[in-house]
Each structure stands twice: as C-alpha cells, then as structure tokens.
C-alpha cells in the first residue's frame, strides 16, 4: 500500500485491506510523510497486525512508494493498493484465479470511484493506444463506463483482456516487473499509462476481473492533506512527469492529449482548496467558483518547498516496523 494523493482515507482503506485480504499474505505499507496522527495510527496497526511499515518524512509519489515496497517482495504475485482505496472482502482471490487461468501479467479489479463505496464506475475496460499518422505519435486513452452507475453497468461486465488498467489496485505477476527501477519514478502523472504500455511492450497481458471490486475514495480533504495534495498535483510536477512520459513513448509535442492531461491535473488540484475556499476568497475579495490564482500559486510554492526541505533533512526511508516474516 502506498500514498496516492491524501492521508485522511488511510484508516478506512487499511481496515478494509486487513479485514478483506485472505491469508496467507504479507502486507508492506509505505507511508510518505503523513501527519503525526496518521503516522501513530499506522505504527500501532503495524505492531498489532504484524505488517511491515516503511516511512519517509517527506512526500512520496506513488511510483516511489511502489519501488520502496518491492524491496520486500519475494512472492509470485504482488498486489498494489493506494491508501485511499476500499476493497471488498476476498478481493484478491478472484484476481489470482484470473491471473492463473489467463496467464495475465496484470489483473485489475472493477474499480469504482466516489465518496460512496460502489456507487459509480471509474472504469471497466480501458483503452490505450499510440496512434501514428503523418509522422506524428498521439495518445488515445479512454475509460469505458467512467462515472456510470454501478447498478446499471455491473450486470453486463465480464472478465476481459484490455489495453489499459488504472493503478489504484492491481495484482501483478512479479516476474513482469524487471529492471533496476520497476516503476518509473520520473512518471509523476498518468502512471497507469506507463505501467500499461510497459507491461504490454514486454509481452504481458492486462485483464479485467469484475469478480473483485474496489472503490477509489474521493472524500473531501482534511486540512492536513493540503500540502501533499497540492504538491502531488502541482504544475511543476505535472510538467516534469508529462514531459518524461512524452519523451519515453515518443509522443509528438503537439499531442492534444498532453495538454488535456495537464489541464485535468490543474483542475483536480483545485479540489484541494474546497475546505478553505470561503475564507480564502473573502480574503482576496474573489468570489468565483475557484480559488484566486495567487492563492494557488503561493500554496504550490510553499507545499513544494516544504517537501524539498523535509526530503533534504531526512533522505533515507526507514523501517518504522519490521514484520516477523522479514527474519524468516
């Protein structure tokens, strides 16, 4: 389990994983700079449930967290879960069954989204293709059934091979992860695109298994989430991540998909100001729907400086709790 964009859903997410994951399993939780109350909660849970807890005092991008966790993995499969995802009881069993029956490198559960569990679909089948025309390479991405009602869509969803999976929760065959850095840490945006293309480029297949259902929780942020959320979706990190992804997959610089994703990330970041919108807009006498651009620019700068200072002072991750299985 790794940080995604906030910390306030950690308790709900972890409790669902602990209660819903069948034995035997080994849990590695990577905590990247969570607030003190969340850090104390995780340390207590690690001792009670005997799982490995790796902590940094600075923020982590999801791929950084995944690479830290993989150092403790020696099993045939590894399940990747974000810290704001709720899983159904027994969620791993259908994913493993699908992987064994199909030979899949990656299996995705049916992923829902929203503040309410299993209410709206995030995606069923994902589409992802790089289209070459007239010496241009452009990205085609589509989340099928996105935002559709779960009750309307679920009866018709079947196990199927697909081109794209999202990274909120996945089962991955460990031998499909190769190289010095299994997940590209320069990809700071659209990690699922890079994961899907990399697995397919290596000859692996991606499958959807609707027998397993999870929900990515889009809860209203707690004030303690703000700096991580703003840094995670900051314009600076977005530009670096998209530029690296475009270079890696040789996308044309004028690919409209790149501009669309940059705009999406900026809009997504603005949701982080919801708890503060009223006092901030009053302060600057700006009564529009979104926070004042000055507030956004200043907050991004402060959040990134806060992260950089903490990273400089504590460069090494540490084991906050080592589970007994590490010594076996």
Secondary structure, 3 states (H helix, E strand, C coil): CECCCCCCCHHHHHHHHHHHCCCCCCCEEEEECCCHHHHHHHHHHHHHHCCEEEEECCCCCHHHHHHHHHCCCCCCEEEEEECCEEECCCHHHHHHHHHHHHCCCEEEEEEEEECCCCCEEEECCEEEEEEEECCEEEEEEEECCCCCEHHHHHHHCCCEEECECCCCEEEEEHHHCCCCCCCCCCCCCCHHHHHHHHHHHCCCCEEEEEEEEEEEECCCCCHHHHHHHHHHCCHHHHHHHHHHHHHHCCCCCCCHHHHHHHHHHHHHHHHHHHHHHHHHHHHCCCCCCCCCHHHHHHHHHHHHHHHHHHHHHCCCCEEEECCHHHHC
